[in-house]
Amino acid sequence: MGLLDPLSRLLDPGGRRARQVWSSGGHAHIEVRPVDPSELERFAERLEAKLGDHHAVHWAEAVGTVGRVVVAFDEQAASADEL
């Protein structure tokens, strides 16, 4: 179970295609599903906090305007797919 599983309702409503992930050099750009603008700030805070709890994550920043979360992580400790 990945860290984003509890947020799966917001990340993948209605059984859409898998989330797109790009990773290189200890940084990952992970697609997030559209969130209602009135909920975006709270969603971003929860997402960043949840990812920040992962032992391999150095930092995470949600960029709601482009539907991505950017994560710096230790590639030796976890893969982008595990995040």
C-alpha positions as CSV (number, residue, x, y, z in Angstrom):
1,M,0.0,0.0,0.0
2,G,1.5,3.3,-1.1
3,L,1.3,6.5,0.9
4,L,-1.2,8.0,-1.5
5,D,-3.7,5.2,-1.2
6,P,-5.8,6.9,1.6
7,L,-6.2,9.8,-0.8
8,S,-7.1,7.6,-3.8
9,R,-10.6,8.9,-4.0
10,L,-9.2,12.3,-4.8
11,L,-6.4,11.1,-6.9
12,D,-8.2,8.6,-9.1
13,P,-12.0,9.0,-9.0
14,G,-14.0,6.8,-11.2
15,G,-11.3,4.3,-12.1
16,R,-9.3,6.4,-14.6
17,R,-6.0,5.4,-16.0
18,A,-3.0,5.1,-13.8
19,R,-1.3,8.2,-12.4
20,Q,1.6,9.4,-14.6
21,V,5.0,9.4,-12.8
22,W,8.3,10.9,-14.1
23,S,11.4,10.2,-12.0
24,S,15.1,11.0,-12.4
25,G,18.0,11.8,-10.2
26,G,16.1,11.6,-6.9
27,H,13.2,13.8,-8.0
28,A,9.7,12.6,-9.0
29,H,6.9,14.5,-10.7
30,I,3.7,12.7,-9.9
31,E,0.4,13.5,-11.5
32,V,-2.6,14.2,-9.2
33,R,-6.2,14.3,-10.3
34,P,-8.0,17.7,-10.5
35,V,-9.2,18.9,-7.1
36,D,-12.0,21.5,-6.6
37,P,-10.3,24.9,-6.2
38,S,-12.0,25.4,-2.9
39,E,-10.3,22.2,-1.6
40,L,-6.9,22.7,-3.3
41,E,-5.0,24.3,-0.4
42,R,-6.1,21.7,2.2
43,F,-5.4,18.9,-0.3
44,A,-1.9,20.2,-1.0
45,E,-1.1,20.5,2.7
46,R,-2.3,16.9,3.4
47,L,-0.5,15.5,0.4
48,E,2.8,17.3,1.3
49,A,2.5,16.2,5.0
50,K,1.7,12.6,4.0
51,L,4.6,12.4,1.6
52,G,6.9,14.2,4.1
53,D,6.3,11.3,6.6
54,H,7.9,8.8,4.2
55,H,11.4,7.9,5.4
56,A,12.9,8.4,1.9
57,V,11.3,11.8,1.2
58,H,13.4,14.9,1.6
59,W,10.7,17.3,0.6
60,A,7.5,17.5,-1.4
61,E,5.6,20.3,-3.0
62,A,2.2,20.1,-4.6
63,V,1.7,22.3,-7.6
64,G,-2.0,22.4,-8.0
65,T,-2.1,24.6,-11.0
66,V,-0.4,21.9,-13.1
67,G,-1.8,18.9,-11.3
68,R,1.6,17.6,-10.0
69,V,3.4,17.0,-6.8
70,V,7.2,17.3,-7.0
71,V,9.1,15.1,-4.6
72,A,12.8,14.9,-3.7
73,F,13.7,11.5,-2.4
74,D,16.5,9.0,-1.7
75,E,16.4,6.6,-4.7
76,Q,18.4,4.1,-2.6
77,A,15.6,3.9,0.0
78,A,12.5,4.0,-2.2
79,S,11.4,4.1,-5.8
80,A,9.0,6.7,-7.2
81,D,6.4,4.0,-7.6
82,E,6.5,3.4,-3.8
83,L,5.7,7.0,-3.1
